[in-house]
Amino acid sequence: MIRKNCADCSIVTLVASAPEVQYVALRNIDLLLQAKPDILSKELRVFFCKYNDPPYVKFQKLEIMVRIANDKNVDQLLAELKEYAQEVDMDFVRRAVKAIGQAAIKIESASEKCVNTLLDLIATKVNYVVQEAIVVIKDIFRKYPGYEGIIPTLCKYIDELDEPNARGALIWIVGEYAEKISNADEILAGFVEGFMEEFTQTQLQILTAVVKLFLKKPDNNQSLVQKVLQVSTAENDNPDLRDRAYVYWRLLSGDLSIAKNIILSDKPPITTTMSSLPQALLDQLLTELSTLASVYHKPPETFVGQGRYGADAIQNAAIQEQRQNAVENPIAAAVAAAANGAPTPNNAENLLDIDFDGAAPASADAPPSAGASGLEGLAGTPQRVDSPAGGANAGGSMADMMGLFDAPVPAPAVGGMGNDMMNGFAGLDLSGASQPPSAQTQLQQGGKKTNEDLLGMF
């Protein structure tokens, strides 16, 4: 007994931790409560919501409180849930109202207290509270049919309902208890008038409720049922609604007693509206406590490694996506590869040529001759190459260079290769006395120039 209490206390202490730790602990506690509902029956107050709890923690606490609820602590639970239902967070208020209905279905002895609590909340006339309360009361009717005395109170708010779930719930109540509601035909006739403007789920409820009303009160509602069947089959293109209308039409065209046995048959009462895991999955998750499986409430194989969203699957999908992108858009793939540090070809020498696929310029391919002085090639001047006549003439290289400018070749000096540079300027007219030859003269003297010769001038 002492060991059990210590284990309970160790679990409960985690609820006072940071919100992230709380959520992990609450998800694990939820698994334990599904297996052993009474293990924390005395710890209800520990799971009360605080004002600064994040929504995901509050929602999980509400579910755990309903699982812990029993005959002894239900009064304390209802008082707390009623306080929650008067807060400003709409989603939290809806979940609190829903928890009241779940407690009513779970604990039969407390059902009347729960219904009275819901009626008190409806009296506040807060729109979303009223609508959620009507949805919850519909589920209570499915478990306890004897609370039809509150139906007139619910019908007072029929014009304030604008959500399809709430409107469908009230229509279901009217159709289910049509023989006990004096103005049921008037209520349903109002819904039939705006039938085409309703949501599909509301239209289905209107159709079924009108058919039930006709089977329970066939004398005065024949025109109403004919109208709704005509609208559902001829003016509506939804297959679910149209098929159901045809089924009802066929049933009503035959023996009404058979239709009553089918449509008005007794329905088994619901046992709970809370979601629970299958027993096999629950047994597996109990062996995975304090792991991600216990937080997700899913087996590990569904999200680790081999699962649809496992790490291996995500990595393979990313690789396949990159390959597909490379095939569909190679330019974008090359840009992405360059951004990631992949080497790209250097086309700087082709900026003037523009033809990236052509051969490299001759100036880039030709290696400098053994006798180059090192100053050639600077500022775009071409490298000195051997004269076609051979290397015996010392002025051959200078003649080739000056030939680009159509200038007279100076006489070679005897100083050798070392004086080529200085002697080459001897033939230049630095005084400006001579005029440069015209373009026509250049064409006649020099002949046709190739693109490489013209680029060599720069």
N, C-alpha and C positions, 0 to 999 in steps of 0.2 A: 504493500500500500504506500509506504514511504517512497519507494523507488518510482511508483507510478506518478505520485504527486510531484516529485522532483522533475520527472520528464515533462509533465504538463507545464510546470513553471518555466523550464528552459525554453520551451516553444513560445510561450506567451511573452517572454522578455524581448523577443525579437520584434514584436509589434511596436515597441517604443523606440526603434532605431530610425535611421534615415528613411525617407519614403521609398527609395529603391530597394533597400533591404526589407522594408515592411512588405512590399509587394511580393518579393520572392517568398518570404515567410508565409504570407497569406495564401499564396497559391499552393504551397505545400500543406498548409493547415486545411485547405479545402479538400485536398485528397484524403487526408486523415479522417475528416468528418464524414466523407462519403462512405468510408469503410467502417468507422466507429462513431456514430452520430452523438453519443453521450460522453465522449471523452473530455469535452470542454464545456459541459452544461452549466458549470458554476462560474464561468469566466466571461459572461456576456458583456459586462461593463468594459472589459479590456478592448473590445472591438467597437466601441462607440466612436463615431466619426468626430474629428476635430475640425475646427473652422479652417485651419491652414493645411489640411490634408489635400493632396492633389486628387483630381477626379478619379483616376484609375484606382487609387487606394480606397476612396470612399465607396466606389461601386463594389469592390471586392469585399469590403467590410460588411456592406448590406447583405450580400449573399451569404456570408458566413454567419451573420446574426440570425438569419432565417433558418439556417441549418441547425443552429444551436437551440432555437426556440422550442419550448415545451410548456406544459401546463403551469409550471411554477414560475417561469420568468416571462410569460407572454404579456402580462400587464406592463411590466417594465419596458418590454420591447415596443409595444404599441405607443406608449407615451413618447418614447424616443423617436419613433418613426413619424409621429404626428408633428413633432417639432421640425424634423427634416422637411416635411411636406409644405412647410410655411416659409422656406427660405427662397432666395431669389434665383438660384441656379436651376434653370428649367429642367435640364437633363437629370440632375440629382433629385429634384422634386418628383419627377416621373418615376424614377427608380424606387424612391421611398414609398410612393403610393402603390406601386406594383408589389413591393415587399409586404405591404399590409394584406393585399389579396393572397399572396403566397402563404402567409401565416394563417389566414382564415381557412384555406384549403387544407393545410397541413394539420392544424389543431381544431378538431370539430367543436370542442367545448368552448373555444374562443371565437367561433365564427360570428356570433351575434355582436360581440364587442368590436370585432373588426368591421362589420357592416355599419355599426353606429359611428365608428371613427371615420369611415368613408363618407357617410352622410354629413358629418360635421365639416369635412373638407369641401364637399360639394356646396355647402351653405356659404362658404367664403366667396363663391361666384368668380373665382379666378379661372380664366378660360381653360388653360392647359391642365389645371388641377381637375376641373369638372370632367374634361374629356378623358383623361387617364383613369379617373375613378369609375366612369361608366364602363370603360373597357374591362377594368378589374371586376366590377360587379357582374358583368356578363359571365366571366369565368366562375364566380361564386355561385351563380344560378345553375351552372352545369354540375356543380357538386351538391348544392343545397337548393332544390327547387321551391322550397317553402317560403321564400322571402319575396313573394310577389306583391306584398303590401307596399313596398317602396317604389313600385313602378310609376305611380302617379307623380311622385317627386322627381323621378328621372325625366319624365315626359315634359316637365316644365322647362327644361333647358334644351329642348329639341332644336330651337331656332339658333342657339348659340354654338352648335356643333358644326365645325368646318373641316375636321380631319376625317378622312375615309374610315379609319379604324373605329373612331368614336361613333360616327353615323351608322356604320355597319353593325356595331355592337347594339345600339339602341333599336335598330330595325329588327335584329334577331330576337331581342327581348319581346318586342311587340308581336312579332309573328309567332313566337313560341307560346306566349300567354294571351293570344288574341281573344280566346273565349272569356277571359277574365278582365279584359279592358273594354269598356263600353264604347269608346270612340276609336277603336283600333282601325276601323275602315277609314275614318277621316285622316288619321295620322299617315296611313300608308298611301292614301289618295294624294296627299300633298307631295310625297316622295315620287309617285308615279308621274306627276305633272312635270317635274324637272328630271325625268329619268335619263335623258340623253346628256345632261350636263354632269352627271355623277361619274365617279371613278368606277372602273370595272368591278372591283371587289364590292363596292356599294350597290351596283346594279344587280349583281348576283344575289345579294341579301334581299334586295327589294323584290326580285322575282320569286324567291323561295318564300318570303314572308307573305306575299299576296296569295300564292297558291295555298299556303297553310290556312290563311284567313278564309279562303273560299271553301276549303274542305271542312272547316269548323263552322262557318256561317254561310252556307251556299245560297240562301234565299236572296240576300241583298247585295252580293258582291260578284255576280256573274259578269256584269259589264266591266268591272275593274280588272278581273283576271283576264278577260278577253283583250282589253286594251294593253296590258303589260305584255301579254304573249305576242300580240301583233307588233308592238314596238321592238321587242327583243328579236323577232325573227325577220321582219321586213325592213326595219330601219337601222339595224345595228350590224356591223361587219365583224364583230368579235366572235371567233368560232366557239369559245367556251360558253359564252352567254347564249349564243344562238342554239348550240346543241342541247344545252340544258332546257331551254324553252321548248324545243321540239320534243324532248323526253316528257316534260310535264304536259304538253299538249296531247301527246298520245295517251298518257295515263288518264287525263281528265276526259278524253273522248270515250273511254271504255267504262268499266264498272268502277264507280267511285269508292266502293268498299276496298277494292284492291289498291287503289291509289292511296287511301288512308293508311292501309297496312304498311305501305312502303314509305310514304312521306312523313306520316305522323307516328312512326314506330318509336318505341322507347329506346333511348340512347343510354349507354353505360355511363355512369358518372366518372368524372376525371379524378385521378388520385393526387396529382401534383402538377404544377406548372413550372417547376424548377428543372433545369437541365442537369442530368447526371451522366457520368461516363459508363460505357458498357463494363460489365464485371471483369471480363478478360483484360481489357485495357487498364482498368483500375488496378488489378493485381500486378500488372507489369510496371505501372508507374510507381507503385508503392516500393518497388525495389530500386527506383531511380530517384529517390528523394534527394534534395539539395543539388540536383543537376538541372540543365536546361529542359530536359524532358518533363520534369515536374512543374516547371513554370509554363511551358507551352501546352501542357496536358496532351502531348503527342509522343508517340514512340520515337526513340532516338534515330532509328533508321530513316525516318521521314524528313529529317533536316540535317543529318550529318553524313558526309561522304557520298553515299549512294542515293540520297534522296533527290527529289526534284530541285530543291534549292540548296543542295549540299555544296561544299567548297569545291569538290572536283567538278561537279556539273557546271558551276558558275565559271570556273577557269576554262573549261573546254568550250563553253559557249562564247566566252570573250575571245578565245583564239579563233574560233570559226567566224566570228563577226569581223575580226581584223582581216582575215583572209578574204572574206567576201567583199569587204570594202576595197582591198587592194585590187581585186579583179574588176570591180565595177568602176572605180575611180583611181587609176594609177597615179595621177598627178597629186591628188590629195594624200595618197599613201606615201609618195616621195617626200612631200612637205612634212608629213608627220614623222617620217624616218629621219629627216634632217633635224627636226626639232628635238628628237631623241638622241642626237649625237651620231647618226650614221654618216659615213663619209659620202660626199657628193663630188662629182667631177668638176674640175676647175676650168671654166670656159672663158677666163679673162682674156686670153689671147685672141678669142674669136669675136670680141665686142664689135670690131669694125667690119668683120666678115659676115656676121649674123648667121652664117650657115654652120649650125652646131654639129651637123653630121659630116661635114667635109673634112678633108685632110688638114693637118696642122700646117701653118705657114712655113715656107722654106727657111726663113730666118730663125725659126724656133728649132728646126730639125738639123740644120747644118752646124756641126761643131766648129769652134774657132780653130784656125790654123795654128800650127806650131809656132809660127813666127809672130803671132799677134802681140801687139804691145800692151794691150789691156785697156787702152783708152777708146778703142773702137767699140761700137755698140752702145756707147752712152748717148743719151738724149735721142734715141731712135736712129742713130747712124748705123748703117749696115756693117756687118763684120767683114773684115778683109778676107778675100778668097784668092786662091792662086789664079794667075793669069792663064787663059786657055793655051797660050803659046808655050807655057812652061815656066819654071821658076828661075831661069837663068837671068832674065832681065830684072834688075833691082827695082825699076820704076813701074813694073807691070801692075802691082797692087794699087798704086796711087792712080794709075791711069784708069783702072776699073772704077775707082771711087769717084774720080772727077768726071768720068764719062756720064755719070747720072745727071750732072748739071750742065752737060754739053760745053764744058770749058776746055780750052786747049791744055794738052798734057805738057807739064813742064819737063825740061830735059833732066834726065836722071843725074844725080850727083854721085860723086865717087865715095861719099862718106859711108855708104852701106845702109843697112836696114835701120840703124839708129837714127839716121838723119831724114828718113822718109817723111816723118811728120812735119818737120820744120821746112823741108824743101818743098813740100806739097803746097804750101801757102805762097810760094814764090810766083806761081802762075796766076794768082788771083789779082784782079784789078781792084785795089782798095781805094783808089782815088775817085772812082765814080765817073771817069771820063767816058768809058765805053758804055753803050746802051745794050741792054739785054736783048737777045734775038726775039723776034715776034713768034707768036704761036704757030703761024704757018711755016716759018723757017724751022722751028723745032720739029714739026711733024715731018718736014722734008729731010732734015738731017738725021734725026734720031729714029724715024720709022715709027712703027706701032709699039706702044709700051704696054706691058702687062699690068694687071692690077697689083701684082707684088712690087713692081718697080715704082708705081705711083705711091703706094703706101710706104715704100722705103724712103721717100723724100721727107716723110714726117718722122 
